[in-house]
Amino acid sequence: MITKENIKQTPSPFQIRFSIQSFVEHFEMPKNPVLAKYYKELFEEIDCLVQDSEAIETTIETNNDLFDAFFQVVIPEHISRNEYKGVVLPFNNGVFHKSEKLNNIDCTIKETIKFFNIDADYLYKLKCTIILNSLIENKIELDNKVIFEFKDTKGVFRTFYISNSNNFLKITPKKKEYYPTTKQIEELLNDLDNTVLWKTTFPENSWNIEGFSILTLVENTLENAVSQLKTKLLSSQNDTIVNDEGFIKVFRSIFDICDLEIGITIYNEEENALIKTRYEEKEIDSFILNETFSKKIIEFKNDPLLKNYILRRHPILIQNLEEYRIQFPNSVLLKILTEQNLESLIIAPIVSNQKIIGTIELVSKTKYAINKRSITRLNLILPIITNTLERSLEATANRIDAIIQNEYTSIHPSVYWKFKQGVRDFLNSNKKIDEYTFKDIVFKDVYALFGQIDIKDSSHNRQLATIDDIRHQLHLLIAIFNLIIEENKILIIDQILFELDKFSKELENTFDTTSENNFRIYVESEVHPILESMEFSKEISDKIDAYFEKLDKKLHIIYDSRKAYDQSVSLLNKKMSSYLDECQVSAQKIFPHYYERYATDGIEHNLYIGASINPRIEFNPIYFNNLRLWQLKSLCETVYNFQKWKHILEFPLEVTTLILAFSSPLTIRFRMDEKLFDVDGSYNARYEVVKKRIDKSHIKNSEERITQEDKITIVYAQNSEKIEYMKYLKFLIAKGLLEEDIEKFDVEELQSISGLKALRATIKKWED
């Protein structure tokens, strides 16, 4: 409906008059003489009415049938049915004629739609662009698109981009001096955001325009909603999924479902349970859990839907819950959902690094509202949801760690009493905490044991994995670009093939960390943009899609071998650490001692034993000797067990094993900055130096490393240590854990370290 309010002029660089002359000039008359005559008479009659009219809205309403016939020529029937279009004055809210599709928009405020209800200065600049584009060859568009949003009768928000086609306008300045100079145009093109410059170059009402524009609306509800979702979830301020009204509004627009509700759960692998999440003390909805905060998977009584779908990382799609209840009458999950009067739903696992970290639930109380199309749209946003949930879990873990560090500093039970004593001294001092200096936590005259199980050639293996991945990626890219150059003889494609070939040669010769980084940067900045932006044949496009599908979703590179290596290292560390920790339970019964273990490319551990660690029990050096035998036996057993299950590793790994025998007592001090113990004093520091340097050392006068796969090496400095460990080695040979041969050799001279010797024995092979 046209109203004076809709077509009234806001501040504008031009005065506009409705005219059809420019349209007629562009119109190609049909060869059919009858039609040509009809159009000629129609245009003349319309033009006559327009020329004599001072109130175009009244003229159109008075001659509605005649103008309808004209507007149907401007917007033909097949376009009218399929596109959102209207006949308007440039950037004006008054619509003289709407296409059938635009007219059928279900909107409760349809009579008063204002398409250009935007900032007045920006609207003025938009109007100026009409004039400017009539003067320059390379047309411009302002960056900010005009967006129209409304709520349809279903309650779903829909959005459209708005544009004006200004091909049927005659644009002239009122005076010659209003015609901008070349310099003025250049200044404007260099500073398009300068509103004052726009108004200076094109003063208000300085130009005349005759004609009309074609308004076009392009729906982008889905794209806009996904963009809003990314903004809400990926912004640095949000570290969780906030299920608020804005969040639900966006989801309803994405899925085009007015009563859509969203639920989120976290999957706790340790407890094998689904748990609700919180944000600022607010509990986030979950329809799986309903009113309970958490539920173990076992409580679902082996539910077939959870077992066959979610736990296998597939989504559950239910379009009609009533039918599913008939199919799965014993489903606990369906019973919970039915109690909430739900009719259609999706429950999808959220997967990160091949592990389930949670679920997302989309539910509706309308049958078939959620359907197969909903799965497609969920796949579009699932990476965003996954990324946000990952950050949420990481933030939660960090908060938990912070509380533990502040309130429950991780202290081994064997030395906890010493820290309690320090805190008790503070409480008895009657001083404030900022006035009190805590005493150092020190243990004197303790005996140290150090051991490690190291991954053999870890750096080399990691590089082999890297080379394998890059070789695979290069192979795929070179194959694709060879196909491209067959279709498109473009020089830049040939140049890219040249660069890829250079990387291939470098890969086989002098490839290092710098080369890896250079390759990654080159592919991301030079290669991927071409594959993503250019148009190719279906055959090439399919290969490009397959290529991108093989890339790691986060790193955007082929990451198969490196991932296999990292996961194998992680599994190795986990299983070996678990076994050693299990052995530690019995070791503490020998005599309470301090134990710490940490993972690198393999695992290392430190043990400290002595009277000061536990003054309540009388210490005897035999406990130290017993702990040495325990350490040697436990490490041999760990490697022996490794041989049983190493075949399950995706990347083949071998390990070497080392023990440092050090008999002199040490003093250790707790370092508050790193919350761990370290040796104290310059003499004691020699022990740490030896630890750091021996694992990569060689047999004296040889290129052979002192550590070898499936062997355990004991490094010592005193003959008494040799005698002691020889007894232990012979004992383990008798127990069938070691082969009979024991090697004895000198260790090469190391910086500031000399006189070290070693024993080495082969750990028995596990036989199936």
C-alpha positions in Angstrom: 0.0 0.0 0.0 1.4 3.4 -1.0 1.1 6.2 1.6 2.4 9.7 1.7 4.4 8.7 4.7 6.1 5.9 2.7 7.1 8.1 -0.2 7.9 11.3 1.5 11.3 12.6 0.9 13.9 12.5 3.6 17.1 14.7 3.2 18.4 13.8 -0.2 21.0 15.0 -2.8 18.3 14.9 -5.4 14.7 15.5 -6.2 12.9 12.6 -7.8 10.0 12.5 -10.2 8.4 9.3 -11.4 8.9 8.8 -15.1 8.8 5.9 -17.6 10.8 7.5 -20.3 14.1 5.8 -19.5 12.4 2.5 -19.2 10.8 2.9 -22.6 14.2 3.8 -24.1 15.6 0.6 -22.8 12.6 -1.5 -23.7 13.0 -3.7 -26.8 9.7 -3.8 -28.7 8.5 -7.2 -29.8 8.5 -8.1 -33.5 4.8 -9.1 -33.2 3.1 -6.0 -34.6 0.0 -6.5 -32.5 2.0 -6.6 -29.3 4.2 -3.7 -30.4 1.2 -1.6 -31.0 -0.3 -2.5 -27.6 2.9 -1.6 -25.7 3.4 1.6 -27.7 -0.2 2.8 -26.8 0.2 1.6 -23.2 3.5 3.5 -22.7 2.1 6.7 -24.4 -1.0 6.6 -22.2 1.1 6.1 -19.0 3.6 8.7 -20.0 0.8 11.2 -20.6 -0.7 10.6 -17.2 2.7 10.8 -15.5 3.7 14.1 -17.2 0.5 15.8 -16.1 0.6 14.4 -12.5 1.9 16.3 -9.5 0.8 13.5 -7.1 2.0 10.2 -8.6 0.5 8.1 -5.8 -2.9 9.5 -6.5 -2.5 9.0 -10.2 -1.5 5.4 -9.8 -4.4 4.6 -7.5 -6.9 6.4 -9.8 -5.7 4.5 -12.8 -4.9 1.2 -11.1 -5.7 -1.2 -13.9 -3.7 0.8 -16.4 -0.6 1.0 -14.2 -1.0 -2.7 -13.2 -0.7 -3.6 -16.9 2.5 -1.4 -17.1 4.1 -2.8 -14.0 3.5 -6.4 -15.3 5.7 -5.4 -18.2 8.3 -4.2 -15.8 8.1 -7.3 -13.7 6.9 -10.2 -15.9 4.7 -12.9 -14.5 7.4 -15.6 -14.3 9.6 -13.2 -12.3 6.7 -12.0 -10.2 6.0 -15.6 -9.0 9.6 -16.4 -8.1 11.4 -13.3 -6.9 10.9 -10.7 -4.3 10.7 -7.5 -6.4 9.0 -4.1 -6.3 8.7 -0.9 -8.3 9.9 2.1 -6.2 11.5 5.5 -6.2 15.3 5.1 -5.4 15.8 4.1 -1.7 12.3 5.1 -0.8 9.9 3.1 1.4 6.9 3.6 -1.0 6.3 0.6 -3.2 4.2 1.3 -6.3 3.9 -2.4 -7.3 5.0 -5.7 -5.7 5.8 -9.0 -7.3 3.4 -11.8 -6.4 6.1 -13.4 -4.1 6.9 -10.1 -2.3 3.2 -9.5 -1.8 2.7 -12.9 -0.4 5.2 -12.4 2.5 3.4 -13.4 5.6 4.0 -10.4 7.8 1.6 -9.0 10.4 2.9 -5.5 9.7 2.8 -5.9 6.0 0.9 -2.6 5.5 3.6 -0.5 7.1 6.9 -2.1 6.0 9.8 0.3 5.9 12.5 -1.3 3.8 14.9 1.6 4.3 14.3 2.4 8.0 18.1 3.0 8.5 20.4 5.7 9.6 19.7 9.0 7.8 23.4 9.8 7.0 23.9 6.3 5.6 20.7 6.6 3.5 22.0 9.9 2.2 25.2 8.3 1.1 23.3 5.5 -0.6 21.4 8.0 -2.6 24.6 9.8 -3.5 26.0 6.5 -4.9 23.2 6.6 -7.6 24.6 9.9 -8.8 28.3 9.0 -8.4 27.8 5.7 -10.3 26.3 7.6 -13.2 29.5 9.6 -13.5 32.2 6.9 -13.1 33.0 3.7 -15.1 33.8 1.4 -12.2 30.6 1.3 -10.1 30.9 1.3 -6.3 28.9 -0.3 -3.5 29.0 0.8 0.2 30.2 -2.0 2.5 27.2 -2.2 4.8 24.4 -4.1 3.1 20.8 -3.0 3.9 19.1 -5.8 5.8 15.3 -6.2 6.2 14.1 -8.4 9.0 10.6 -9.4 10.1 8.8 -12.0 12.1 6.5 -14.2 10.0 3.1 -15.6 11.2 4.8 -18.7 12.4 7.0 -16.6 14.8 10.2 -17.2 12.9 12.5 -14.3 12.2 13.4 -14.0 8.5 16.0 -11.7 7.0 16.7 -10.3 3.5 19.4 -8.3 1.7 17.9 -5.3 -0.1 19.2 -3.8 -3.3 18.0 -1.2 -5.9 18.4 -1.6 -9.7 18.7 1.9 -11.0 18.9 1.3 -14.8 15.8 3.3 -15.6 16.8 6.7 -14.2 17.7 9.9 -15.9 20.1 11.8 -13.7 21.1 15.5 -14.2 22.5 18.3 -12.1 20.3 21.3 -11.4 23.2 23.6 -12.1 26.5 23.1 -13.9 28.5 23.9 -10.7 26.9 20.9 -9.0 28.7 18.6 -11.4 31.7 17.4 -9.3 35.3 17.8 -10.6 37.6 14.9 -11.2 39.5 15.9 -8.0 36.3 15.9 -5.9 35.4 12.4 -7.2 38.9 11.1 -6.4 38.8 12.5 -2.9 35.4 10.9 -2.4 36.5 7.5 -3.7 39.5 7.6 -1.3 37.3 8.4 1.7 33.9 6.7 1.2 33.1 6.8 5.0 33.3 10.6 5.2 29.6 11.7 5.4 30.6 15.4 5.3 32.5 14.9 2.1 29.5 13.2 0.5 27.2 16.1 1.4 29.7 18.6 0.2 30.2 16.9 -3.1 26.4 16.3 -3.6 24.5 19.0 -1.7 20.9 18.5 -0.7 18.4 18.8 -3.7 21.3 19.6 -6.1 20.3 17.0 -8.7 17.2 15.9 -10.6 16.3 12.3 -11.2 13.5 11.1 -13.4 12.4 7.4 -13.5 12.0 4.6 -11.1 14.0 1.7 -9.5 13.5 -2.0 -9.2 13.7 -3.1 -5.5 15.0 -6.7 -5.0 15.0 -8.7 -1.8 17.2 -11.7 -1.5 16.5 -14.0 1.5 19.5 -14.8 3.6 17.7 -16.0 6.7 19.9 -19.1 7.1 23.2 -17.4 6.3 22.5 -14.5 8.6 21.3 -16.7 11.4 24.5 -18.9 11.1 26.6 -15.7 11.1 24.8 -14.5 14.3 25.4 -17.8 15.9 29.1 -17.7 15.1 29.3 -14.2 16.6 27.5 -15.3 19.7 29.4 -18.5 20.3 32.9 -17.8 18.9 33.4 -14.3 20.5 36.1 -14.2 23.1 33.6 -13.2 25.8 31.7 -16.4 25.6 33.2 -19.6 26.9 30.0 -21.6 27.0 26.7 -22.1 25.2 24.2 -19.6 26.7 20.7 -20.9 26.0 19.0 -17.5 26.2 16.2 -15.9 24.1 18.7 -14.5 21.5 20.2 -18.0 21.1 16.9 -19.7 20.6 15.7 -17.0 18.2 18.8 -17.6 16.0 18.2 -21.4 16.1 14.6 -21.0 15.1 15.6 -18.9 12.1 18.2 -21.5 11.1 15.8 -24.4 11.3 12.6 -22.5 10.4 10.8 -24.0 13.4 8.8 -21.6 15.6 8.6 -23.8 18.7 12.1 -25.2 18.5 13.9 -25.7 21.8 17.5 -26.5 22.4 19.2 -28.7 25.0 22.9 -29.4 25.8 24.6 -32.0 27.9 28.2 -32.7 28.7 29.5 -36.3 28.5 31.8 -37.3 31.4 33.9 -40.2 30.2 35.2 -41.0 33.7 31.8 -41.4 35.1 30.2 -42.6 31.8 27.4 -40.1 32.4 25.5 -37.2 30.8 25.6 -34.0 32.8 23.9 -30.7 32.5 26.1 -27.6 32.2 25.8 -24.3 33.9 26.4 -20.6 33.0 26.6 -18.0 35.8 24.7 -20.3 38.1 22.0 -20.9 35.5 21.4 -24.5 34.5 21.2 -25.1 30.7 18.2 -27.2 29.6 18.5 -30.8 28.6 15.5 -32.9 27.5 17.4 -36.1 27.8 17.9 -35.5 31.5 14.7 -33.5 32.0 14.7 -32.5 35.7 17.7 -34.5 36.8 21.2 -32.9 36.8 23.1 -35.9 35.6 22.4 -39.5 34.6 24.8 -42.4 34.1 24.5 -44.2 30.8 23.8 -47.4 32.7 20.6 -45.8 34.1 19.2 -45.8 30.6 19.2 -49.6 30.9 21.1 -50.3 27.7 18.7 -48.2 25.7 18.9 -49.2 22.0 18.7 -45.6 20.8 21.7 -44.5 22.9 23.6 -47.7 22.2 23.1 -47.8 18.4 23.2 -44.1 17.7 24.7 -41.7 20.2 27.4 -44.0 21.6 28.4 -44.8 17.9 28.5 -41.1 17.2 25.4 -41.0 15.0 22.5 -38.5 15.6 19.0 -39.8 16.5 16.3 -38.3 14.2 12.7 -38.8 15.3 10.1 -37.1 13.1 7.1 -38.7 14.9 7.8 -39.8 18.5 4.6 -41.7 18.7 5.7 -44.1 16.0 9.1 -44.6 17.7 7.4 -45.5 21.0 5.7 -48.4 19.1 9.0 -49.5 17.6 11.0 -49.2 20.8 8.5 -49.8 23.6 11.2 -50.4 26.3 13.3 -47.3 25.5 13.9 -45.3 28.7 15.0 -42.4 26.7 11.8 -42.3 24.7 9.8 -42.5 27.9 11.6 -39.4 29.3 11.0 -37.5 26.0 7.3 -38.5 25.8 6.7 -37.2 29.4 7.7 -33.7 28.0 5.0 -33.9 25.2 7.7 -33.8 22.5 6.8 -34.9 19.0 9.9 -34.5 16.8 13.5 -34.2 17.7 17.2 -34.6 17.0 19.7 -35.8 19.6 23.2 -35.5 18.1 26.6 -36.4 19.7 29.2 -33.6 19.9 32.5 -35.2 19.0 36.0 -33.8 19.4 39.2 -35.8 18.6 37.0 -38.8 17.9 35.6 -38.7 21.4 32.0 -37.8 22.5 32.2 -34.6 24.7 28.5 -33.9 24.8 25.1 -33.9 23.0 23.0 -31.2 21.4 19.2 -31.7 21.5 16.7 -30.0 19.1 13.1 -30.7 20.0 9.6 -29.6 18.9 6.1 -30.3 20.1 5.0 -30.5 16.5 5.2 -33.7 14.5 7.5 -33.7 11.5 8.7 -30.1 12.3 12.1 -31.6 12.7 13.0 -33.7 9.7 15.9 -34.8 7.4 16.4 -31.2 6.3 17.1 -30.3 9.9 20.0 -32.8 10.0 21.6 -31.0 7.0 21.3 -27.6 8.8 22.6 -29.1 12.0 25.7 -30.4 10.2 26.2 -26.8 9.0 26.5 -25.4 12.6 27.8 -28.4 14.5 31.5 -27.4 14.1 30.6 -24.1 15.8 28.8 -25.8 18.6 31.7 -28.3 19.0 34.3 -25.5 19.1 32.3 -23.6 21.8 31.8 -26.7 23.9 35.5 -27.5 23.7 36.3 -24.0 24.9 33.7 -24.4 27.6 35.2 -27.6 28.8 38.7 -26.2 28.7 37.6 -23.1 30.7 35.9 -25.4 33.3 39.0 -27.5 33.6 41.1 -24.3 34.0 38.8 -23.1 36.8 39.0 -26.5 38.5 42.8 -26.4 38.3 42.9 -22.9 39.7 40.8 -23.9 42.7 43.0 -27.0 43.3 46.2 -25.0 43.0 44.9 -22.3 45.4 43.1 -24.4 47.9 44.5 -27.9 47.5 48.1 -27.6 46.2 49.0 -30.9 44.7 51.2 -32.4 47.3 52.3 -36.1 47.5 50.8 -37.8 50.6 54.2 -38.8 51.9 55.2 -35.1 52.5 51.8 -33.6 53.2 52.5 -33.5 56.9 55.4 -31.0 56.3 53.1 -28.6 54.6 50.5 -28.9 57.3 53.2 -28.1 59.8 54.1 -24.9 57.9 50.5 -23.8 57.8 50.0 -24.6 61.5 53.1 -22.4 62.3 51.4 -19.5 60.4 48.1 -20.0 62.3 49.9 -20.0 65.6 51.8 -16.7 64.7 48.6 -14.5 65.0 49.9 -12.6 61.9 48.0 -11.7 58.7 48.9 -13.8 55.7 50.5 -10.8 53.9 52.7 -10.2 57.0 53.9 -13.7 57.3 56.8 -15.4 55.6 56.3 -19.1 55.2 59.3 -21.3 55.9 60.9 -23.2 53.1 59.8 -26.8 52.8 63.2 -28.7 52.9 64.1 -32.3 53.3 67.7 -33.1 54.0 69.7 -36.3 53.6 67.3 -38.0 51.2 68.4 -40.6 48.6 67.3 -40.1 45.0 66.2 -42.5 42.3 65.7 -41.5 38.7 64.4 -43.6 35.9 62.9 -43.1 32.4 61.3 -45.1 29.6 62.0 -43.0 26.5 60.6 -43.3 23.0 63.4 -44.3 20.7 64.2 -41.8 17.9 61.2 -39.7 18.9 62.3 -36.6 17.0 63.1 -38.7 13.9 59.8 -40.5 14.1 57.9 -37.2 14.4 59.7 -35.9 11.3 58.9 -39.1 9.4 55.3 -38.7 10.3 55.4 -35.0 9.2 57.1 -35.9 5.9 54.5 -38.7 5.3 51.6 -36.3 5.8 53.1 -33.5 3.6 54.1 -36.0 0.9 50.4 -37.2 0.9 49.2 -33.6 0.7 51.6 -32.7 -2.1 50.6 -35.8 -4.0 46.9 -34.7 -3.9 47.6 -31.1 -4.7 49.9 -31.9 -7.6 47.3 -34.3 -9.1 44.6 -31.6 -8.8 46.6 -28.8 -10.3 47.7 -31.1 -13.2 44.0 -31.6 -14.0 43.4 -27.9 -13.7 46.1 -26.9 -16.0 44.7 -29.3 -18.6 41.4 -27.4 -18.5 42.7 -23.8 -17.9 46.0 -22.7 -19.4 46.6 -20.2 -16.7 50.1 -19.1 -16.0 49.6 -18.8 -12.2 48.6 -22.5 -12.1 51.8 -23.5 -13.8 53.7 -21.4 -11.2 52.0 -23.1 -8.3 52.9 -26.5 -9.8 56.4 -25.3 -10.0 56.4 -24.3 -6.2 54.8 -27.6 -5.2 57.4 -29.5 -7.2 60.1 -27.6 -5.3 58.5 -28.6 -2.0 58.5 -32.2 -3.2 62.2 -32.2 -3.9 62.9 -30.4 -0.6 60.9 -33.0 1.2 63.2 -35.7 0.0 66.4 -33.9 0.7 66.7 -31.0 3.2 63.3 -30.9 4.8 63.2 -29.5 8.4 60.9 -27.5 10.7 61.3 -24.3 8.7 60.3 -26.1 5.5 57.2 -27.6 7.2 56.1 -24.1 8.3 56.9 -22.6 4.9 54.8 -25.3 3.2 51.9 -24.8 5.5 51.9 -21.0 5.0 52.2 -21.3 1.2 49.3 -23.8 0.9 47.0 -21.7 3.2 47.8 -18.3 1.6 48.4 -19.3 -2.1 47.0 -22.7 -2.9 43.7 -23.0 -0.9 42.4 -19.5 -2.0 42.6 -20.6 -5.6 40.9 -23.9 -5.0 38.1 -22.2 -3.0 37.5 -19.2 -5.3 37.8 -20.4 -8.9 35.2 -22.2 -10.9 36.1 -25.7 -12.1 34.5 -28.7 -13.9 32.6 -31.2 -11.9 35.4 -33.7 -12.0 37.9 -31.3 -10.6 35.5 -29.9 -8.1 34.8 -33.4 -6.8 38.5 -34.0 -6.3 38.9 -30.6 -4.6 36.0 -31.5 -2.2 37.6 -34.9 -1.5 40.9 -33.1 -0.9 39.5 -30.7 1.6 37.6 -33.6 3.3 40.9 -35.3 4.0 42.3 -32.2 5.8 42.2 -31.9 9.6 39.2 -29.8 10.5 41.2 -27.6 12.9 44.7 -27.5 11.4 43.6 -27.5 7.7 46.4 -29.9 6.8 46.8 -33.6 6.2 47.4 -34.8 9.7 47.0 -38.5 9.5 50.5 -39.8 10.3 51.2 -37.1 12.8 47.9 -37.7 14.5 48.7 -41.4 14.6 52.1 -40.6 16.1 50.7 -38.2 18.8 47.9 -40.6 19.7 50.4 -43.5 19.9 52.7 -41.5 22.2 49.8 -40.5 24.3 48.5 -44.1 24.6 52.0 -45.4 25.4 52.5 -42.7 28.1 49.1 -43.4 29.6 49.4 -47.2 29.8 53.0 -47.1 31.0 52.3 -44.4 33.6 49.2 -46.3 34.7 51.3 -49.5 35.3 54.1 -47.6 37.2 51.5 -45.9 39.3 49.9 -49.2 40.1 53.4 -50.6 41.1 53.9 -47.5 43.3 51.1 -48.7 45.6 53.2 -51.6 46.7 56.5 -49.5 46.7 55.1 -47.1 49.3 54.7 -50.1 51.7 58.5 -50.5 51.6 58.9 -47.1 53.2 56.8 -44.0 52.6 58.7 -41.9 50.0 58.1 -39.0 47.6 57.2 -40.0 44.1 56.6 -37.8 41.0 56.1 -38.9 37.4 55.7 -36.8 34.3 55.3 -37.5 30.6 57.5 -36.2 27.8 58.2 -38.4 24.7 58.0 -41.3 27.2 57.8 -41.1 31.0 60.3 -40.1 33.6 60.0 -40.4 37.4 61.9 -39.2 40.5 61.8 -40.9 43.9 63.2 -39.5 47.2 63.5 -41.6 50.3 65.0 -40.9 53.7 64.4 -40.3 57.4 63.4 -36.7 56.9 60.6 -37.7 54.5 58.9 -39.7 57.3 60.4 -39.1 60.7 57.8 -41.3 62.4 59.3 -44.5 61.1 62.9 -45.4 61.7 64.8 -45.3 58.4 67.2 -48.1 57.4 69.4 -48.0 54.2 68.0 -51.4 53.3 64.8 -49.5 52.3 66.7 -47.6 49.8 68.3 -50.8 48.4 64.8 -52.4 48.3 63.4 -49.4 46.4 66.2 -49.6 43.9 65.3 -53.3 43.2 61.6 -52.3 43.0 62.5 -49.6 40.4 64.6 -51.9 38.3 62.0 -54.7 38.4 59.0 -52.3 37.7 60.7 -50.7 34.7 61.6 -54.1 33.2 58.0 -55.3 33.7 56.6 -52.1 32.1 58.7 -52.7 29.0 57.8 -56.4 29.0 54.1 -55.5 29.1 54.6 -52.9 26.4 55.7 -55.7 24.1 52.4 -57.3 24.6 50.3 -54.4 23.4 52.6 -52.3 21.3 51.0 -53.8 18.1 47.8 -51.7 18.8 49.7 -48.5 18.3 48.8 -46.7 15.1 52.4 -45.6 14.7 55.1 -48.2 15.4 57.2 -47.1 18.4 60.0 -48.7 20.4 61.3 -47.6 23.8 64.6 -47.4 25.7 65.0 -47.6 29.4 67.4 -45.9 31.8 68.2 -45.8 35.5 70.6 -43.4 37.2 72.3 -44.9 40.2 73.2 -42.1 42.7 74.2 -43.1 46.2 75.1 -39.8 47.8 72.4 -38.2 50.0 70.8 -34.9 48.7 68.8 -32.0 50.1 65.5 -31.2 48.2 63.5 -28.0 48.5 60.0 -27.3 47.4 59.8 -24.6 44.7 56.6 -22.5 45.2 56.8 -21.1 41.7 56.5 -24.5 40.0 55.0 -26.4 42.9 57.5 -29.2 42.8 60.7 -30.4 44.5 64.2 -29.7 43.2 67.6 -30.6 44.5 69.2 -27.8 46.6 72.8 -26.6 46.6 75.6 -26.5 44.1 77.0 -29.9 44.9 73.6 -31.6 44.7 72.9 -29.8 41.4 75.5 -32.2 39.8 72.8 -34.9 40.1 70.4 -32.9 38.0 73.1 -32.2 35.4 73.8 -35.9 35.0 70.1 -36.7 34.7 69.7 -34.3 31.8 72.8 -35.4 29.8 73.1 -39.1 30.0 70.1 -40.3 28.0 71.6 -39.2 24.6 75.1 -40.1 25.5 77.2 -42.8 23.7 79.4 -45.7 24.7 83.0 -44.4 25.1 84.9 -44.4 21.8 81.8 -45.5 19.9 78.8 -44.1 18.0 76.4 -46.4 19.8 73.9 -44.9 22.2 74.1 -46.2 25.8 70.3 -46.8 25.6 68.9 -49.3 23.1 65.4 -50.6 22.4 64.2 -53.5 24.7 67.2 -53.0 26.9 67.6 -51.5 30.3 70.7 -49.4 31.1 72.0 -48.5 34.6 74.4 -45.6 34.7 76.6 -45.5 37.8 79.8 -43.8 39.1 80.9 -46.0 42.1 82.0 -49.6 42.1 79.7 -50.4 45.0 76.8 -49.4 42.8 78.0 -51.8 40.1 78.2 -54.7 42.7 74.7 -53.9 44.0 73.1 -53.7 40.6 74.8 -56.8 39.3 73.1 -58.8 42.1 69.7 -57.3 41.1 70.3 -58.1 37.4 71.2 -61.7 38.1 68.1 -62.0 40.3 65.9 -60.8 37.5 67.6 -63.1 35.1 66.8 -66.0 37.4 63.2 -64.8 37.5 63.0 -64.9 33.7 62.6 -61.2 33.2 66.0 -60.5 31.6 68.3 -62.3 29.1 71.5 -63.8 30.6 74.1 -61.5 28.9 75.0 -58.4 30.9 77.0 -55.7 29.1 79.5 -53.5 30.9 81.0 -50.3 29.3 82.3 -46.8 30.0 80.1 -43.8 29.1 81.7 -41.1 26.9 83.0 -38.0 28.6 80.3 -35.4 28.9 80.6 -31.7 29.7 81.7 -31.3 33.3 81.0 -35.0 33.8 83.5 -37.9 33.6 84.1 -41.4 35.0 80.5 -42.7 34.4 80.1 -46.4 33.6 77.1 -48.5 32.7 75.5 -51.9 32.9 73.0 -53.0 30.2 70.8 -56.0 30.0 68.2 -57.2 27.5 64.6 -57.4 28.6 63.0 -60.8 27.7 60.8 -60.7 24.6 57.1 -61.4 25.2 56.0 -64.4 23.2 52.3 -64.9 22.3 
